[in-house]
Amino acid sequence: MPIVREKLREFKARESAAYRLSRPLSAARANQENGFFGGVPQHWMLDWPMPFPLVVQQASGTSLTDLDGHVLTDLCLGDTGAMFGHNPASVAKAVQAQASRGLTSMLPSADVEEVGSLLQARFGMPYWQITLTASDANRFALRAARAITKRSKILVFDGCYHGAVDETAVNLTAGQTVAKPSLWGQAYDLAAVTTCVPFNDVEALAAAFVPGDIACVIMEPALTNCGMVAPAPGFLDEVRRLTRAHGTLLLIDETHTLSTGPGGWTGTFGLEPDIWVAGKAVAGGIPTGVWGFTEEVKLGIERVRAEIPSGHSGVGTTLSGSALQMAALRACLENVMTETNYAAMITGAIALEDGITRLIAHLGLPWSVIRLGARLETVFAPSLPTNAEQMRATFDYDLEAAIHLGLLNRGFLVTPFHNMLLAGPSLSREAPAAYVAALNSILNEII
Ligand SMILES: Cc1ncc(COP(=O)(O)O)c(C=O)c1O
């Protein structure tokens, strides 16, 4: 059953009007001169599909209440920042306790030893550094990789996103590595420092190594930022084999795929990266990124440090590794990122996946569903794409925006990007069926 465009336009107009009508308090805040550019503390907050941002009054677990009193089931969870639920009790308690003992001093706090052991045990890497964001962790790790290998370039996969990291902000367009057209103020040619190849394309990857100038491959084990694209069987093994053969370091960025299981994709499927990165949810919502690395990388960094003067290294920021972060990381790793919570998250996500799959089959829609542990998305194509180019061909922004808005008006908050869903640990048993009922009511208005 196809989507009827006329019905879609009318639906969007009705839902926009309903959104405006039911949110007078958020609306009143929307166009205020409040000292912020665009009226919001972060310009991305304007990139959601609704007519104006809803203002959040409070959030807890998988529930979010807006200024107008609407209680929403939150399947966006801050686009992963709150993947383990808003305000996890033990993180909140640790943060409160640390607040009375000092938040930052640029010195190690008493939690350091414990957190180091927890990171080692959980993610397998023997050495760690703490940053404020996943973007920072990626940037610093890439700097280290270039310093160690003495090579200038990195390799990324088309459709990637690794945060505010200049050299990863590229697309593959007509076979060429080009800066994303949306970048602000790019001052140098990113193709000089980055090679971009299609995901799941071993031949293109092998060819990119031939000049011998790639310091590091940075990748998610499955693409999650261009829609979700799973690796083809054997692809990740080939990436590892080729990077080793060419003396290139392999950085696995698990900022989103941490949804896969307690040790991320790496722990679940036994990957062997040289550098491992996560951020967003890893400290329960307190701004924190982590990068871990092998003994070989550690020796490489030591060699680099011995060769050059100490001082500004381009790695690290003042508040990185603060006492606040260490307390939150410890609480999150010990008490929040537990097997039990992951089991609950994955059970919720499977229920959503099953319900959506049944619904689209029932309605005869040529769509499919992809799930990575606790995270899932509907793809507007009958079979799952294997690279970003194929995925981009499925995009339907009007449809995506209409569904997003319809869900919001029916009590469900999903991400503004691809309508991705994340099942937090406290998602109720009833929520997946209620979500599917909401989606059904929307789809019935537009087909
Ligand atoms: C895979 C991946 N890495 C890194 C980042 C950057 O995270 P942050 O914006 O918290 O620095 C993102 C953000 O979406 C991401 O998806």
The ligand as an SDF file (V2000), in Angstrom:
LIG
                    3D

 16 16  0  0  0  0  0  0  0  0999 V2000
   29.3740    7.3190   16.2310 C   0  0  0  0  0  0  0  0  0  0  0  0
   29.4920    8.6640   16.8820 C   0  0  0  0  0  0  0  0  0  0  0  0
   30.6750    9.0530   17.3740 N   0  0  0  0  0  0  0  0  0  0  0  0
   30.8210   10.2330   17.9710 C   0  0  0  0  0  0  0  0  0  0  0  0
   29.7680   11.0970   18.0990 C   0  0  0  0  0  0  0  0  0  0  0  0
   29.9570   12.4250   18.7620 C   0  0  0  0  0  0  0  0  0  0  0  0
   29.3600   12.4810   19.9920 O   0  0  0  0  0  0  0  0  0  0  0  0
   29.3340   13.8750   20.7700 P   0  0  0  0  0  0  0  0  0  0  0  0
   28.4350   14.7650   19.9600 O   0  0  0  0  0  0  0  0  0  0  0  0
   28.7460   13.5380   22.0910 O   0  0  0  0  0  0  0  0  0  0  0  0
   30.7230   14.3590   20.8370 O   0  0  0  0  0  0  0  0  0  0  0  0
   28.5200   10.7400   17.6080 C   0  0  0  0  0  0  0  0  0  0  0  0
   27.3610   11.6350   17.7450 C   0  0  0  0  0  0  0  0  0  0  0  0
   26.2700   11.3850   17.2930 O   0  0  0  0  0  0  0  0  0  0  0  0
   28.3750    9.4860   16.9850 C   0  0  0  0  0  0  0  0  0  0  0  0
   27.2080    9.0890   16.4810 O   0  0  0  0  0  0  0  0  0  0  0  0
  1  2  1  0
  2  3  1  0
  2 15  2  0
  3  4  2  0
  4  5  1  0
  5  6  1  0
  5 12  2  0
  6  7  1  0
  7  8  1  0
  8  9  2  0
  8 10  1  0
  8 11  1  0
 12 13  1  0
 12 15  1  0
 13 14  2  0
 15 16  1  0
M  END
$$$$
